[in-house]
Amino acid sequence: MGAPPQNNAKSTPAQFRSKLGTYLTGVAIGFTFLGTVYYFKAQAVKRDQEQRAAAQEQQQQQQEAGSDQTGAHP
């Protein structure tokens, strides 16, 4: 068997910049993905709150309409 290949522990500045660029591109993609997830989550929460508020308002209107139909006036 031959000797295992020797890895050059020192990288040139060009290799470092290339690796750094690849790393930073991955980080940017990750943050973009996280931002998209948080954006859609916030939109879902906002939509849910609006639906609950509309349902609560509709329920109040029905209760007011129901109390008006009794014919009892103060």
ChimeraX attribute file (.defattr): number of C-alpha atoms within 10 A of each C-alpha:
attribute: neighborCount
match mode: 1-to-1
recipient: residues
	/A:1	3
	/A:2	4
	/A:3	5
	/A:4	6
	/A:5	6
	/A:6	6
	/A:7	6
	/A:8	7
	/A:9	6
	/A:10	8
	/A:11	9
	/A:12	10
	/A:13	9
	/A:14	9
	/A:15	11
	/A:16	12
	/A:17	12
	/A:18	12
	/A:19	12
	/A:20	12
	/A:21	12
	/A:22	12
	/A:23	12
	/A:24	12
	/A:25	12
	/A:26	12
	/A:27	12
	/A:28	12
	/A:29	12
	/A:30	12
	/A:31	12
	/A:32	12
	/A:33	12
	/A:34	11
	/A:35	12
	/A:36	12
	/A:37	12
	/A:38	12
	/A:39	11
	/A:40	11
	/A:41	12
	/A:42	12
	/A:43	12
	/A:44	12
	/A:45	11
	/A:46	12
	/A:47	12
	/A:48	12
	/A:49	12
	/A:50	12
	/A:51	12
	/A:52	12
	/A:53	12
	/A:54	12
	/A:55	12
	/A:56	12
	/A:57	12
	/A:58	12
	/A:59	12
	/A:60	12
	/A:61	12
	/A:62	12
	/A:63	11
	/A:64	11
	/A:65	11
	/A:66	11
	/A:67	12
	/A:68	11
	/A:69	8
	/A:70	8
	/A:71	8
	/A:72	7
	/A:73	6
	/A:74	3
